[in-house]
Structure formats: structure tokens, C-alpha cells
Amino acid sequence: MLSTMRRHGLTLALYAALATGITSGVYLLTKSTIEKQAIQQQKALFDQVIPATIYDNALQNECYVVTDNSLGTDRAHRLFIARKGYAPVAAVIETTATDGYSGAIQLMVAADFNGNVLGVRTLEHHETPGLGDKIELRISDWITHFSGKQVNGEQDKQWLVRKDGGMFDQFTGATITPRAVVKAVKQTTLYIQQHHQQFESLPHCEAE
């Protein structure tokens, strides 16, 4: 009986080793393809928030890590510097709107150094379907209305939803979500404007 158990144990060990080997092989074969697809998807997202005509560098290669509460939380966010002829002209930041109706909303905000918003996209959220999910481009074009808007300081009262006296539409039955996004875009744009001279001293993103 002991011999039988040993044979079964050896068989199971061989199957486990074989499965591990196959899994590792598949991972190695597909790793390069997955990485290329991730880069292409990120580039497509960059193209939505920042005009390709204003910069000429590879944004993925200009990734820095920033930690600042004005970006919603004290966790690390990724920041990408856009350059034209080696000179920094704008930045793209992955930022957080912490006070959404159903929790934190992850955003990508691009702005130049004069307080002009170039583009905004929603990366992740848990807002109510049919109400707060209008911050998604596939649901509504609301998120595109930030492009071309300028933030004129902390006290700029235009950077509110219309219900609060500002210039941005709220959603029918859902004011908390757009209010949170407007606030986050404003604060992120101000951060870019006020701190851009320090960006190149930030730590670089670790290679994945």
C-alpha cells in the first residue's frame, strides 16, 4: 500500500511539474505580446487626453511617481511629462476623486503649465449605472467638456457644477459624482500649474 501511495504521489508531482512548466512557457511566449498591447492601450488613452501636435516625446518613457494630497489621496500616482523639442510643455497625471457617490473615482487628467485642461478620462469607478456612470465616455460625452477649460486659481468659482453656481452640468438625479470629478480635475490642473518645475526631480516609475 505504501508503494502505491508513493506511485500516486510521484504521478501527482510529475503532473504538477508539467502543468507549471506549461504555464511558465505560455507566460514567456505571451509576455511580450501582452506588454505591447498594454503600451498600445496606454498610448491610445494618451491620444484622447493630450493632442499629439503639442508634444514629440514618448510619454511612456517620461513616467514619474508623485505623492501629494491635492491629487485626492496620499498614495503614489503616476505622472507623465510631455515635451516639445526636449522642453516640458504639459503633464498627464493619474489622479483620484475620493468623494464619488460610490467611492473613489480614478481619472487621467492632462493640462499645460498655464492652467489649461487638455483632456480628462475616467479610468475606474463604481458609480451607479444609469446615473453616475455618465462620467464614462462610452455612456456620455460629459467628460470631454473639460478640454479647453482654464483654471484661474483656487477661488475660481466657475469650477463647480451649475447647481453650485459653476459652469459644469450635473446629472439628473446625480450631483455628487460630477461634483467630485470637477473638484478633482480642478485640483489636479492647479497641481500641474503650480509644481511643474519640480516634476523632473520626482522619482521615476519602476519598470514593470
Long-range contacts (C-beta under 8 A, 24 or more apart in sequence): 35-208, 45-108, 45-121, 46-80, 46-92, 46-110, 48-119, 48-121, 48-137, 49-92, 49-108, 49-109, 49-110, 49-118, 49-119, 49-120, 49-121, 50-82, 50-90, 50-92, 50-110, 50-118, 50-119, 51-118, 54-82, 54-84, 54-89, 54-90, 54-112, 54-118, 55-82, 55-83, 55-84, 55-89, 55-90, 56-83, 56-84, 56-85, 57-81, 57-82, 57-83, 57-86, 59-92, 63-204, 63-205, 64-199, 64-200, 64-202, 64-203, 64-204, 64-205, 65-202, 65-203, 65-204, 65-205, 66-93, 66-199, 66-202, 68-191, 68-195, 70-187, 70-188, 70-190, 70-191, 71-95, 71-96, 71-187, 71-188, 71-191, 72-96, 72-97, 72-98, 72-104, 72-184, 72-187, 73-98, 73-104, 78-205, 79-199, 79-202, 81-199, 81-200, 82-110, 88-113, 88-196, 88-199, 88-200, 89-113, 90-118, 90-192, 91-192, 91-196, 91-199, 93-188, 93-191, 93-192, 94-123, 95-184, 95-187, 95-188, 96-184, 97-180, 97-181, 97-183, 97-184, 98-180, 98-184, 99-176, 99-179, 99-180, 99-183, 100-125, 100-126, 100-127, 100-132, 100-176, 100-177, 100-180, 100-181, 101-127, 101-128, 101-131, 101-132, 101-174, 101-176, 101-177, 101-180, 102-126, 102-127, 102-128, 102-132, 105-135, 105-177, 105-180, 105-181, 105-184, 107-181, 107-184, 107-185, 107-188, 109-184, 109-185, 109-188, 109-189, 109-192, 111-188, 111-189, 111-192, 111-193, 112-192, 113-192, 113-193, 113-196, 114-150, 114-193, 115-150, 115-151, 115-152, 115-189, 115-190, 115-193, 116-148, 116-149, 116-150, 116-189, 117-146, 117-147, 117-148, 117-149, 117-150, 117-151, 117-185, 117-189, 118-147, 119-144, 119-146, 119-147, 120-144, 120-146, 120-147, 120-181, 120-185, 122-181, 127-174, 127-177, 128-174, 128-177, 131-171, 131-173, 131-174, 131-177, 132-171, 132-174, 132-176, 132-177, 134-171, 134-174, 134-177, 134-178, 135-177, 135-178, 135-181, 142-169, 142-171, 142-178, 143-181, 145-169, 146-185, 151-186, 151-189, 151-190, 151-193, 153-190, 154-190, 156-186, 159-183, 159-185, 159-186
